[in-house]
């Protein structure tokens, strides 16, 4: 993989993992399986190891979960709530034990004891007790800050209000879940009342705990298992097993399948026993968690940025079933991606009836991976095939295998469309992209609707009363076709009120409230506007970074326009480089990439180059994001839509850190290499809080480079440009955190 390909893939992985985190932790509606999520994280880790200088400020390896939702007040955890590294087979478990021995300098013959316990599939919760009284309950959130759900937690009978004999300060961590029997009964009640039913117990538990009305939570049969602790004024015990016993003595429910094991063989044996008993437990689990038993050794091992070194989750394999694939349908998403979906003869997988499965892209259907290698033994997928499907994490299933012996004689290879099924525009697959995309833009009804849904989503304009369902209906009725139409709804239809209040599901009050909510969003922060535009590769983090960097809508717009000629040159250069690599390989010579790159950039106006360098130099914004951003603004129809929207808005300037006397205020800082005393995200936040601007690459505008081990090319460039370079300790001393 080339450096450019790695950078693009890391950006894509950051977006996909962030979206998955949001769906799982905040929306309580996971969209990809645990197995797919783990694979994305694993790929991200491998790429960061191969290209350490490309590690992003929003790297998934530096973050846990998702930011708290806006409906609850925020709670800072006294000690971070971390995630767990994963093991998928016996070899991974053996490596976990070997790593601990190496880290602690132990001989292979020295004994190590572990605990093994079921991994409950629910919602993580932290309970804070002061002098034995429950004072606070918080969800995990992003690991550092969670949601305050204290009132709701008090309604769960497994959570004691008071503890006798507890330390003065004790944070108890555990999992809120719902039993199978209670889940079935709840869904029956919901259906009888004509209300929404839940897809699975995990979603039901999470949705119930995160109700804004505690009375609703009280009516839901939630349970709680305690399995860990955070801040504590006095140690609970000397070992993990004893500490869990202490929590049980204090009145918490702990899992009776927790065992102490003295070898990896014992761990694997207990894993097998739990997996065998899984169907009879009465609640969902998705693996077994192993923890080093000795708490003193846990302290010595310490933590990585998002996971402890002394624990690991051994995941169960996905649940499988065979069924008939009746039809392959193509759906078109917000960015024009053509996504194939398998329509299946309904089959029960893991207790849930499944009738659809994702097929990802045309390579997946053809039996190829992203690099052209075979998957499923090279077997393609056809309509009429007998297919094996699996679901892990209670989400959209996947096709795992095809039984060729049952393939109908008439089954033909699936021909992936090169024309958009929604608007008949060309569907193009760019080099290096696994996805074919519609080129129709806003003339494509599928893209237009999805863009509108994104525009009104929670992190974008978040217009109360205007959700996905209303957007679909208004679009179908030709009331809205693009974002600006939302702000013209009332004026377009006279008062608008007569038109809307007579529609099914609307009345005078709800119509008036909608127009008021729309008007309330005419003044909106810059970052939300950028995110709401739904530009490919520009997520929440990138939008915030862009807003902070440029400050105002006018500055942002001017900078994007100024960088346009350079973006064109960059695309031309990438195309020319690809041609040169192929020709060099055919000729058996070394590719002359420097000359090709130089030729592509020759004659460019210096101001365009400066604007481009400034854009791609923003921390977290690489060339891939920059090209996508600039090209969106250069498309005539898209630009007209954006300009029309902007005419309705007062865009608030980005909140910049207050001027301070800090030695880095107003300076441009770049971080590179490995930071050992804080994560990259923490370093960035601290620098910006002190008034510094954090960039992702070194340039003549850089004032300071903070270099850790493995700094590489950025350190060399800084030296060539005469940029001051310091190590992490010097940085901490400079900002007063040493």
C-alpha positions as CSV (number, residue, x, y, z in Angstrom):
1,X,0.0,0.0,0.0
2,X,1.3,3.4,-0.9
3,X,1.6,6.3,1.6
4,X,-1.3,8.2,-0.1
5,X,-3.5,5.1,-0.1
6,X,-2.7,4.5,3.6
7,X,-3.6,8.1,4.4
8,X,-6.9,7.8,2.5
9,X,-7.7,4.5,4.2
10,X,-6.9,5.8,7.7
11,X,-9.3,8.8,7.1
12,X,-12.0,6.4,5.9
13,X,-11.5,4.1,8.9
14,X,-11.7,7.0,11.3
15,X,-15.0,8.0,9.8
16,X,-16.4,4.5,9.7
17,X,-15.4,3.7,13.3
18,X,-16.7,7.0,14.6
19,X,-20.0,6.4,12.9
20,X,-20.2,2.9,14.4
21,X,-19.4,4.3,17.8
22,X,-22.1,6.9,17.5
23,X,-24.7,4.3,16.4
24,X,-23.8,1.9,19.2
25,X,-23.1,4.1,22.2
26,X,-25.4,7.1,21.6
27,X,-28.2,6.1,19.2
28,X,-28.5,2.5,20.7
29,X,-28.9,1.2,17.2
30,X,-25.7,-0.5,16.0
31,X,-25.3,-0.6,12.2
32,X,-22.4,-3.0,11.8
33,X,-21.5,-6.3,13.5
34,X,-19.1,-6.6,16.3
35,X,-16.9,-8.7,14.0
36,X,-16.9,-6.0,11.3
37,X,-16.2,-3.4,14.0
38,X,-13.3,-5.4,15.4
39,X,-11.9,-5.9,11.9
40,X,-12.0,-2.1,11.2
41,X,-10.1,-1.4,14.5
42,X,-7.6,-4.1,13.7
43,X,-6.9,-2.7,10.2
44,X,-6.6,0.8,11.7
45,X,-4.0,-0.4,14.2
46,X,-2.0,-2.3,11.5
47,X,-1.9,0.8,9.3
48,X,-0.8,3.1,12.1
49,X,2.0,0.6,12.9
50,X,3.1,0.6,9.3
51,X,2.8,4.4,8.8
52,X,3.2,5.9,12.4
53,X,3.6,9.5,11.1
54,X,0.1,9.3,9.5
55,X,-1.7,8.6,12.8
56,X,-4.6,11.1,12.9
57,X,-5.6,13.3,15.8
58,X,-9.0,11.6,15.7
59,X,-7.5,8.1,15.5
60,X,-9.9,5.4,16.7
61,X,-6.9,3.9,18.6
62,X,-7.0,7.0,20.8
63,X,-10.8,7.1,21.5
64,X,-13.4,5.0,23.3
65,X,-17.1,5.0,22.6
66,X,-18.9,8.2,21.5
67,X,-19.4,11.6,23.0
68,X,-22.4,12.0,25.3
69,X,-25.8,12.8,23.8
70,X,-27.1,16.3,24.3
71,X,-30.2,15.3,26.2
72,X,-28.3,14.6,29.5
73,X,-25.9,16.6,31.5
74,X,-22.3,15.6,31.2
75,X,-20.3,13.9,33.9
76,X,-16.5,13.7,34.0
77,X,-15.3,10.3,35.2
78,X,-12.8,10.4,38.0
79,X,-11.0,7.5,36.3
80,X,-11.5,6.9,32.6
81,X,-13.9,4.0,31.5
82,X,-11.8,2.1,29.0
83,X,-12.5,-0.4,26.3
84,X,-10.9,-3.8,26.0
85,X,-8.6,-5.3,23.5
86,X,-9.9,-8.4,21.7
87,X,-8.9,-12.0,21.3
88,X,-10.5,-14.2,18.6
89,X,-8.7,-17.5,19.0
90,X,-6.5,-19.6,21.3
91,X,-3.4,-18.1,19.7
92,X,-4.5,-14.6,20.7
93,X,-5.1,-15.7,24.2
94,X,-1.6,-17.3,24.4
95,X,-0.1,-14.1,23.1
96,X,-1.9,-12.1,25.7
97,X,-0.4,-14.2,28.5
98,X,3.1,-14.1,26.8
99,X,2.9,-10.3,26.5
100,X,2.2,-9.9,30.2
101,X,5.2,-12.1,31.0
102,X,7.5,-10.1,28.7
103,X,6.3,-6.8,30.0
104,X,6.8,-7.9,33.7
105,X,10.1,-9.6,33.0
106,X,8.7,-13.0,34.2
107,X,10.1,-16.4,33.2
108,X,7.8,-18.7,31.2
109,X,7.7,-21.1,34.1
110,X,6.5,-18.5,36.6
111,X,2.8,-18.9,37.4
112,X,0.2,-16.3,36.5
113,X,-3.4,-16.3,37.7
114,X,-6.3,-14.8,35.8
115,X,-10.0,-14.3,36.2
116,X,-12.5,-15.3,33.5
117,X,-16.1,-13.9,33.4
118,X,-18.9,-13.6,30.8
119,X,-18.8,-10.4,28.8
120,X,-22.4,-9.1,29.2
121,X,-23.9,-7.5,26.1
122,X,-25.5,-4.3,27.6
123,X,-24.6,-0.7,28.5
124,X,-21.7,0.2,30.7
125,X,-22.5,2.2,33.8
126,X,-20.4,3.8,36.5
127,X,-21.9,4.3,40.0
128,X,-20.3,6.8,42.4
129,X,-20.8,6.3,46.1
130,X,-19.7,8.8,48.7
131,X,-19.8,7.7,52.4
132,X,-21.9,4.7,51.2
133,X,-24.6,6.8,49.4
134,X,-25.2,6.7,45.7
135,X,-24.6,10.2,44.5
136,X,-24.1,9.8,40.7
137,X,-24.6,7.3,37.9
138,X,-23.0,7.9,34.5
139,X,-22.8,6.1,31.1
140,X,-19.4,5.4,29.6
141,X,-19.8,8.1,26.9
142,X,-16.4,8.6,25.3
143,X,-14.6,7.2,28.3
144,X,-13.7,10.5,29.8
145,X,-17.1,12.1,29.9
146,X,-20.4,10.3,30.1
147,X,-24.1,11.1,30.6
148,X,-25.7,11.7,34.0
149,X,-28.4,9.0,34.3
150,X,-28.5,9.1,38.1
151,X,-32.3,9.4,38.4
152,X,-32.8,6.5,36.0
153,X,-30.2,4.3,37.7
154,X,-32.0,4.7,41.0
155,X,-35.0,2.8,39.5
156,X,-33.0,-0.4,38.9
157,X,-33.5,-2.8,41.8
158,X,-30.0,-4.4,41.4
159,X,-28.4,-1.0,42.2
160,X,-28.2,-0.3,46.0
161,X,-29.0,3.2,47.2
162,X,-26.7,2.7,50.2
163,X,-23.7,0.5,51.0
164,X,-22.6,-0.7,54.5
165,X,-18.9,-0.9,55.1
166,X,-17.8,0.6,51.8
167,X,-14.8,2.9,51.3
168,X,-15.7,6.6,51.7
169,X,-15.3,7.0,47.9
170,X,-16.2,4.1,45.6
171,X,-16.9,4.0,41.9
172,X,-18.5,0.7,40.9
173,X,-18.5,-0.2,37.2
174,X,-20.8,-2.7,35.6
175,X,-23.3,-3.5,32.9
176,X,-27.0,-2.7,32.6
177,X,-28.8,-5.4,30.7
178,X,-32.2,-7.0,30.1
179,X,-33.0,-10.7,30.4
180,X,-34.5,-12.6,27.5
181,X,-37.7,-13.2,29.4
182,X,-38.1,-9.5,30.4
183,X,-37.2,-8.4,26.8
184,X,-39.9,-10.6,25.3
185,X,-42.5,-9.4,27.8
186,X,-41.5,-5.8,27.1
187,X,-41.8,-6.1,23.4
188,X,-45.2,-7.8,23.8
189,X,-46.4,-4.8,25.9
190,X,-45.0,-2.3,23.4
191,X,-46.7,-4.0,20.5
192,X,-50.0,-4.2,22.3
193,X,-49.8,-0.5,23.0
194,X,-48.9,0.3,19.4
195,X,-45.5,1.5,20.3
196,X,-42.0,0.8,18.9
197,X,-40.6,-2.6,19.7
198,X,-36.9,-3.2,20.2
199,X,-34.6,-5.3,18.0
200,X,-32.7,-7.0,20.8
201,X,-32.2,-6.9,24.6
202,X,-29.1,-4.7,24.3
203,X,-30.9,-1.9,22.4
204,X,-33.8,-2.2,24.9
205,X,-31.6,-1.9,27.9
206,X,-29.7,1.1,26.5
207,X,-32.8,2.8,25.3
208,X,-34.5,2.3,28.6
209,X,-31.6,3.6,30.7
210,X,-31.2,6.7,28.5
211,X,-34.9,7.8,28.8
212,X,-35.3,11.5,29.7
213,X,-38.2,10.5,31.9
214,X,-37.2,8.2,34.8
215,X,-40.7,6.9,35.1
216,X,-40.3,5.2,31.8
217,X,-37.0,3.6,33.0
218,X,-38.7,2.5,36.2
219,X,-41.3,0.6,34.1
220,X,-38.6,-1.3,32.2
221,X,-37.1,-4.4,33.8
222,X,-33.4,-3.5,33.8
223,X,-30.7,-5.4,35.7
224,X,-27.1,-4.7,36.7
225,X,-24.0,-6.9,37.0
226,X,-21.0,-5.3,38.8
227,X,-17.6,-6.4,37.6
228,X,-15.1,-3.6,38.1
229,X,-14.4,-0.3,39.9
230,X,-12.9,3.1,39.2
231,X,-11.9,5.6,41.8
232,X,-11.7,4.2,45.3
233,X,-10.4,5.8,48.6
234,X,-9.2,2.5,50.0
235,X,-8.3,-0.7,48.1
236,X,-11.0,-3.3,47.9
237,X,-8.7,-6.3,48.0
238,X,-5.3,-7.6,46.8
239,X,-6.8,-9.6,43.8
240,X,-9.4,-9.2,41.2
241,X,-11.3,-12.3,42.4
242,X,-11.3,-11.0,46.0
243,X,-12.4,-7.6,44.9
244,X,-15.4,-9.0,43.0
245,X,-16.3,-10.9,46.2
246,X,-16.1,-7.7,48.1
247,X,-18.6,-6.0,45.7
248,X,-20.9,-9.0,46.2
249,X,-20.6,-8.5,50.0
250,X,-21.6,-4.9,49.6
251,X,-24.9,-5.9,47.9
252,X,-24.1,-5.9,44.2
253,X,-25.1,-8.7,41.8
254,X,-21.9,-10.3,40.4
255,X,-21.7,-13.0,37.8
256,X,-21.6,-16.5,39.3
257,X,-19.7,-17.8,36.3
258,X,-16.6,-15.8,37.2
259,X,-13.7,-18.2,37.8
260,X,-10.0,-17.9,38.8
261,X,-7.7,-19.7,36.3
262,X,-4.0,-20.5,36.7
263,X,-3.2,-21.1,33.0
264,X,-4.3,-20.3,29.5
265,X,-5.6,-23.9,29.2
266,X,-7.9,-23.3,32.1
267,X,-9.0,-20.0,30.6
268,X,-9.9,-21.7,27.3
269,X,-11.6,-24.5,29.1
270,X,-13.8,-22.0,31.0
271,X,-14.5,-20.1,27.7
272,X,-15.7,-23.3,26.1
273,X,-17.9,-24.1,29.1
274,X,-19.5,-20.6,29.0
275,X,-20.0,-20.8,25.3
276,X,-21.8,-24.1,25.6
277,X,-24.0,-22.7,28.4
278,X,-24.6,-19.5,26.5
279,X,-28.1,-20.4,25.2
280,X,-29.4,-21.3,28.7
281,X,-28.1,-18.2,30.6
282,X,-31.2,-16.1,30.0
283,X,-29.3,-13.0,29.0
284,X,-27.0,-12.0,26.1
285,X,-23.2,-12.4,26.3
286,X,-20.7,-11.9,23.4
287,X,-17.5,-13.4,24.9
288,X,-15.5,-14.0,28.0
289,X,-13.2,-11.4,29.7
290,X,-9.9,-12.4,31.1
291,X,-8.1,-10.2,33.7
292,X,-4.9,-10.6,35.5
293,X,-5.8,-11.5,39.1
294,X,-3.0,-9.8,41.0
295,X,-4.0,-6.1,41.4
296,X,-0.4,-5.1,42.1
297,X,0.6,-6.5,38.8
298,X,-2.3,-4.8,37.1
299,X,-0.9,-1.5,38.4
300,X,2.6,-2.3,37.1
301,X,1.1,-3.1,33.6
302,X,-0.9,0.0,33.5
303,X,-3.0,1.3,30.6
304,X,-2.7,2.0,26.9
305,X,-4.6,5.0,25.5
306,X,-7.9,3.2,25.4
307,X,-7.4,-0.2,26.9
308,X,-5.8,-1.8,30.0
309,X,-2.8,-4.0,29.3
310,X,-3.9,-6.6,31.9
311,X,-7.3,-7.5,30.4
312,X,-8.7,-8.8,27.1
313,X,-12.1,-9.9,25.7
314,X,-12.2,-13.3,24.0
315,X,-15.1,-12.9,21.6
316,X,-17.4,-15.6,20.5
317,X,-17.6,-16.5,16.8
318,X,-20.6,-15.2,14.9
319,X,-23.9,-17.2,14.9
320,X,-24.6,-18.8,11.5
321,X,-27.6,-20.0,9.5
322,X,-28.3,-21.1,5.9
323,X,-31.1,-19.6,3.7
324,X,-32.0,-18.7,0.2
325,X,-30.8,-15.4,-1.3
326,X,-33.9,-14.3,-3.3
327,X,-32.8,-11.0,-4.8
328,X,-30.0,-8.5,-4.8
329,X,-31.1,-4.9,-4.6
330,X,-29.1,-1.7,-4.9
331,X,-29.5,1.2,-2.5
332,X,-28.0,4.7,-3.0
333,X,-26.7,6.6,-0.1
334,X,-26.0,10.2,0.8
335,X,-22.6,10.3,-0.9
336,X,-23.8,8.4,-3.9
337,X,-22.5,5.0,-2.8
338,X,-24.3,2.1,-4.5
339,X,-24.7,-0.5,-1.7
340,X,-26.0,-4.0,-2.6
341,X,-28.4,-5.6,-0.1
342,X,-29.4,-9.3,-0.1
343,X,-33.1,-10.0,0.3
344,X,-33.3,-13.4,2.0
345,X,-35.9,-16.0,2.7
346,X,-36.5,-15.2,6.4
347,X,-34.4,-17.3,8.8
348,X,-33.8,-17.2,12.5
349,X,-30.2,-16.4,13.5
350,X,-29.3,-16.0,17.2
351,X,-33.0,-15.7,18.1
352,X,-33.8,-12.9,15.6
353,X,-35.6,-13.4,12.3
354,X,-33.3,-12.1,9.5
355,X,-34.5,-11.2,6.0
356,X,-31.8,-8.8,4.8
357,X,-28.0,-8.9,4.7
358,X,-25.4,-6.4,3.6
359,X,-23.2,-7.4,0.5
360,X,-20.9,-4.4,0.9
361,X,-19.8,-3.7,-2.7
362,X,-19.3,-5.4,-6.1
363,X,-16.0,-7.0,-5.1
364,X,-17.6,-8.7,-2.2
365,X,-20.3,-10.1,-4.5
366,X,-17.6,-11.2,-6.9
367,X,-15.7,-13.1,-4.2
368,X,-12.7,-10.6,-4.1
369,X,-11.2,-8.6,-1.3
370,X,-10.0,-5.0,-1.5
371,X,-6.7,-6.1,-2.9
372,X,-8.2,-8.5,-5.4
373,X,-7.5,-11.6,-3.4
374,X,-10.2,-14.4,-3.0
375,X,-12.7,-14.4,-0.2
376,X,-15.1,-17.3,0.4
377,X,-12.6,-19.3,-1.7
378,X,-13.3,-17.0,-4.6
379,X,-17.0,-18.0,-4.7
380,X,-19.3,-15.3,-6.1
381,X,-22.8,-14.5,-4.9
382,X,-25.8,-14.9,-7.2
383,X,-29.6,-14.5,-6.9
384,X,-31.1,-17.8,-6.0
385,X,-28.0,-19.0,-4.1
386,X,-28.2,-21.0,-0.9
387,X,-26.1,-18.8,1.4
388,X,-24.8,-18.9,5.0
389,X,-25.5,-15.7,6.9
390,X,-24.2,-14.6,10.3
391,X,-25.0,-11.8,12.7
392,X,-22.7,-10.7,15.5
393,X,-23.6,-7.8,17.7
394,X,-27.3,-8.0,16.8
395,X,-27.0,-5.9,13.7
396,X,-27.4,-6.2,9.9
397,X,-26.3,-9.7,9.0
398,X,-23.6,-10.6,6.4
399,X,-23.3,-13.4,3.9
400,X,-20.4,-15.6,5.0
401,X,-20.5,-18.4,2.4
402,X,-22.2,-19.9,-0.6
403,X,-23.2,-23.6,-1.1
404,X,-22.3,-24.1,-4.8
405,X,-23.9,-27.6,-4.7
406,X,-27.3,-26.0,-4.3
407,X,-26.8,-23.2,-6.9
408,X,-29.7,-23.2,-9.4
409,X,-28.7,-23.9,-13.0
410,X,-30.3,-20.7,-14.1
411,X,-28.4,-18.5,-11.6
412,X,-26.3,-16.0,-13.5
413,X,-23.4,-13.9,-12.2
414,X,-24.6,-10.6,-10.8
415,X,-23.9,-7.7,-13.0
416,X,-23.3,-4.6,-10.8
417,X,-25.0,-1.6,-12.3
418,X,-22.9,1.2,-13.9
419,X,-25.9,3.4,-14.1
420,X,-27.6,4.7,-10.9
421,X,-30.9,2.9,-10.4
422,X,-32.5,6.1,-8.9
423,X,-31.6,8.8,-11.5
424,X,-29.9,7.0,-14.4
425,X,-26.6,9.0,-14.0
426,X,-23.3,7.2,-14.5
427,X,-22.1,5.2,-11.5
428,X,-18.3,5.5,-11.4
429,X,-15.8,3.6,-9.4
430,X,-12.6,5.6,-8.8
431,X,-9.2,3.9,-8.6
432,X,-8.5,2.7,-5.1
433,X,-12.2,2.9,-4.1
434,X,-14.1,-0.2,-3.3
435,X,-17.4,1.6,-3.9
436,X,-19.2,2.6,-7.1
437,X,-20.8,6.0,-6.8
438,X,-23.6,7.8,-8.6
439,X,-22.4,11.0,-10.3
440,X,-25.9,12.6,-10.2
441,X,-25.4,14.6,-7.1
442,X,-28.5,16.5,-6.1
443,X,-30.4,15.5,-9.2
444,X,-30.4,12.0,-7.7
445,X,-33.5,11.6,-5.5
446,X,-31.9,9.0,-3.2
447,X,-28.8,11.2,-2.6
448,X,-31.0,14.3,-2.1
449,X,-33.2,12.6,0.5
450,X,-30.2,11.2,2.4
451,X,-28.4,14.5,2.3
452,X,-31.5,16.2,3.7
453,X,-31.8,13.6,6.5
454,X,-28.1,14.3,7.3
455,X,-28.7,18.0,7.3
456,X,-31.4,17.8,10.0
457,X,-29.6,15.2,12.1
458,X,-28.6,15.7,15.7
459,X,-25.0,16.8,15.1
460,X,-26.0,19.1,12.2
461,X,-29.0,21.5,12.3
462,X,-31.0,19.3,14.7
463,X,-34.4,20.9,13.9
464,X,-36.9,19.7,16.5
465,X,-39.9,18.1,14.8
466,X,-38.2,17.6,11.5
467,X,-36.7,14.1,11.4
468,X,-36.0,11.6,8.8
469,X,-39.6,10.6,8.4
470,X,-40.8,14.1,7.9
471,X,-38.0,14.9,5.5
472,X,-38.9,11.9,3.3
473,X,-42.6,12.9,3.2
474,X,-41.8,16.6,2.4
475,X,-39.4,15.5,-0.3
476,X,-41.9,13.1,-1.8
477,X,-44.5,15.9,-1.9
478,X,-41.9,18.3,-3.5
479,X,-42.0,20.7,-0.6
480,X,-38.3,20.4,-0.1
481,X,-35.5,19.3,-2.5
482,X,-32.5,20.9,-0.9
483,X,-31.6,22.4,2.5
484,X,-32.5,26.0,1.6
485,X,-36.1,24.9,1.0
486,X,-36.5,24.1,4.7
487,X,-36.0,27.8,5.5
488,X,-38.5,28.8,2.8
489,X,-41.3,26.4,3.9
490,X,-43.3,28.9,5.8
491,X,-43.0,31.7,3.2
492,X,-43.6,29.5,0.2
493,X,-47.0,28.3,1.2
494,X,-48.5,31.6,2.3
495,X,-48.3,31.4,6.1
496,X,-47.4,27.8,5.6
497,X,-49.6,27.0,8.5
498,X,-52.8,26.3,6.5
499,X,-50.8,24.0,4.2
500,X,-49.2,22.0,7.0
501,X,-51.7,21.9,9.8
502,X,-54.2,20.1,7.6
503,X,-51.8,17.3,6.7
504,X,-52.2,13.9,8.4
505,X,-50.2,13.8,11.6
506,X,-50.0,17.6,11.9
507,X,-52.1,20.2,13.7
508,X,-51.9,23.9,14.3
509,X,-49.6,23.6,17.3
510,X,-47.2,21.1,15.8
511,X,-47.0,23.2,12.6
512,X,-46.3,26.4,14.5
513,X,-43.7,24.6,16.6
514,X,-42.0,23.3,13.5
515,X,-41.7,26.8,11.9
516,X,-40.5,28.2,15.2
517,X,-37.8,25.4,15.4
518,X,-36.7,26.1,11.8
519,X,-36.4,29.9,12.5
520,X,-34.5,29.1,15.7
521,X,-31.8,27.5,13.6
522,X,-31.2,30.4,11.2
523,X,-28.4,31.4,13.5
524,X,-26.0,28.5,13.8
525,X,-22.3,27.8,14.6
526,X,-19.9,27.4,11.7
527,X,-18.9,23.8,12.6
528,X,-22.5,22.6,12.4
529,X,-23.0,24.2,9.0
530,X,-19.9,22.6,7.5
531,X,-20.9,19.2,8.9
532,X,-24.5,19.6,7.8
533,X,-23.4,19.9,4.1
534,X,-22.8,16.2,4.1
535,X,-19.5,16.4,2.2
536,X,-17.8,13.0,1.7
537,X,-15.0,12.5,4.2
538,X,-16.0,15.6,6.3
539,X,-17.3,14.3,9.6
540,X,-17.9,16.1,12.9
541,X,-14.3,16.2,13.9
542,X,-13.1,17.5,10.5
543,X,-15.9,20.1,10.5
544,X,-14.8,21.4,13.9
545,X,-11.2,21.4,12.9
546,X,-12.0,23.4,9.8
547,X,-14.2,25.9,11.7
548,X,-11.5,26.5,14.3
549,X,-8.9,27.0,11.7
550,X,-10.7,29.5,9.5
551,X,-12.9,31.1,12.1
552,X,-15.7,32.4,9.9
553,X,-17.9,31.4,7.0
554,X,-16.4,34.0,4.7
555,X,-12.8,33.0,5.5
556,X,-13.7,29.4,5.1
557,X,-15.3,30.0,1.7
558,X,-12.5,32.2,0.4
559,X,-9.9,29.6,1.5
560,X,-11.7,26.7,-0.2
561,X,-12.1,28.7,-3.5
562,X,-8.4,29.8,-3.4
563,X,-7.3,26.2,-3.0
564,X,-9.4,24.9,-5.9
565,X,-6.7,25.1,-8.6
566,X,-4.3,23.2,-6.4
567,X,-6.9,20.5,-5.7
568,X,-7.2,20.0,-9.5
569,X,-3.4,19.7,-9.7
570,X,-3.3,17.3,-6.9
571,X,-5.9,15.0,-8.6
572,X,-4.0,15.3,-11.9
573,X,-0.8,14.4,-10.1
574,X,-2.3,11.4,-8.4
575,X,-3.6,10.1,-11.8
576,X,-0.2,10.8,-13.5
577,X,1.6,9.0,-10.7
578,X,-0.7,5.9,-11.0
579,X,0.0,5.8,-14.8
580,X,3.8,6.2,-14.2
581,X,3.8,3.4,-11.6
582,X,2.0,1.0,-14.0
583,X,4.3,1.9,-17.0
584,X,7.4,1.6,-14.9
585,X,6.2,-1.9,-13.7
586,X,5.5,-2.9,-17.3
587,X,8.9,-1.6,-18.4
588,X,10.8,-3.2,-15.5
589,X,12.2,0.2,-14.4
590,X,12.1,2.4,-11.3
591,X,9.2,4.9,-11.4
592,X,10.3,8.5,-11.8
593,X,7.7,9.8,-9.4
594,X,9.5,13.1,-8.4
595,X,9.6,14.3,-12.1
596,X,5.9,13.3,-12.7
597,X,4.8,15.1,-9.5
598,X,6.9,18.2,-10.4
599,X,5.4,18.3,-13.9
600,X,1.9,18.2,-12.5
601,X,2.4,21.1,-10.2
602,X,4.5,23.3,-12.5
603,X,3.0,26.7,-13.3
604,X,0.5,26.8,-10.4
605,X,-0.2,30.2,-9.0
606,X,1.7,30.5,-5.7
607,X,-1.4,31.8,-3.8
608,X,-3.3,28.6,-4.8
609,X,-0.4,26.5,-3.5
610,X,-0.3,28.4,-0.3
611,X,-4.1,28.0,0.3
612,X,-3.8,24.3,-0.5
613,X,-0.8,23.8,1.9
614,X,-2.8,25.7,4.6
615,X,-5.8,23.4,4.1
616,X,-4.0,20.1,4.1
617,X,-1.8,21.2,7.0
618,X,-4.8,21.4,9.3
619,X,-4.4,18.6,11.8
620,X,-6.7,15.7,10.8
621,X,-7.3,17.1,7.2
622,X,-5.2,15.3,4.6
623,X,-5.3,15.5,0.9
624,X,-8.2,13.1,0.5
625,X,-10.5,15.2,2.7
626,X,-9.3,18.4,1.1
627,X,-10.0,17.3,-2.4
628,X,-13.4,16.1,-1.5
629,X,-14.2,19.4,0.2
630,X,-12.9,21.6,-2.5
631,X,-14.5,19.6,-5.3
632,X,-17.9,19.8,-3.6
633,X,-17.8,23.6,-3.6
634,X,-16.6,23.7,-7.2
635,X,-19.6,21.7,-8.6
636,X,-21.9,24.3,-10.0
637,X,-25.2,22.8,-8.8
638,X,-23.8,22.0,-5.3
639,X,-22.3,25.5,-4.9
640,X,-25.6,27.1,-5.9
641,X,-27.4,25.0,-3.3
642,X,-24.8,26.0,-0.6
643,X,-25.0,29.7,-1.5
644,X,-28.7,29.7,-1.5
645,X,-28.7,28.1,2.0
646,X,-26.1,30.6,3.3
647,X,-28.4,33.4,2.3
648,X,-30.9,32.2,4.9
649,X,-28.4,31.9,7.7
650,X,-26.4,33.9,10.2
651,X,-23.3,31.7,10.6
652,X,-21.7,32.2,14.0
653,X,-17.9,32.4,14.0
654,X,-16.1,29.5,15.6
655,X,-15.4,29.9,19.3
656,X,-11.7,30.5,19.6
657,X,-9.7,30.0,22.8
658,X,-9.6,33.1,24.9
659,X,-6.3,35.1,24.5
660,X,-4.0,34.0,27.3
661,X,-0.6,34.7,28.6
662,X,0.5,31.1,27.8
663,X,3.8,30.8,25.9
664,X,2.0,28.9,23.0
665,X,-0.9,31.3,22.5
666,X,-1.2,32.2,18.8
667,X,1.5,29.7,17.8
668,X,1.2,26.8,15.3
669,X,2.2,23.5,16.9
670,X,2.7,20.1,15.3
671,X,2.9,16.9,17.3
672,X,4.7,13.9,15.8
673,X,6.0,10.5,17.0
674,X,4.8,8.6,20.1
675,X,3.6,10.6,23.1
676,X,4.0,8.7,26.3
677,X,2.4,10.9,28.9
678,X,-0.8,11.9,27.1
679,X,-2.7,10.8,24.0
680,X,-2.4,12.7,20.8
681,X,-6.0,13.9,21.2
682,X,-5.3,15.1,24.8
683,X,-2.2,17.0,23.6
684,X,-4.2,18.6,20.9
685,X,-7.0,19.7,23.2
686,X,-4.5,21.1,25.7
687,X,-2.7,23.1,23.1
688,X,-5.8,24.5,21.6
689,X,-7.1,25.3,25.1
690,X,-4.0,27.5,25.6
691,X,-4.6,29.3,22.4
692,X,-2.4,27.4,20.0
693,X,-3.3,26.2,16.5
694,X,-2.5,22.5,16.0
695,X,-1.5,21.5,12.5
696,X,-1.0,18.1,11.0
697,X,2.1,18.8,9.0
698,X,5.2,20.9,9.2
699,X,5.5,24.1,7.1
700,X,7.1,27.5,7.1
701,X,4.2,28.6,9.3
702,X,5.0,26.1,12.0
703,X,6.3,27.6,15.2
704,X,7.0,24.5,17.3
705,X,7.3,20.8,16.7
706,X,6.8,18.4,19.7
707,X,8.6,15.2,18.7
708,X,8.3,11.9,20.5
709,X,10.1,8.6,19.6
710,X,9.7,7.7,15.9
711,X,9.2,11.3,14.8
712,X,10.6,10.5,11.3
713,X,10.1,12.9,8.3
714,X,8.4,15.7,10.2
715,X,11.4,16.1,12.4
716,X,13.8,16.3,9.4
717,X,11.6,18.8,7.7
718,X,11.4,20.9,10.8
719,X,15.2,20.9,11.0
720,X,15.4,21.9,7.4
721,X,13.0,24.8,7.9
722,X,14.6,25.9,11.2
723,X,11.5,25.1,13.2
724,X,12.1,24.8,16.9
725,X,11.8,21.2,18.0
726,X,11.3,20.0,21.6
727,X,10.4,16.6,23.2
728,X,7.3,15.8,25.3
729,X,8.9,16.6,28.6
730,X,10.0,20.0,27.4
731,X,6.5,20.6,26.0
732,X,4.9,19.8,29.4
733,X,7.3,22.0,31.2
734,X,6.6,24.8,28.7
735,X,2.8,24.7,29.3
736,X,3.2,24.2,33.0
737,X,2.0,20.5,33.1
738,X,5.4,18.9,34.0
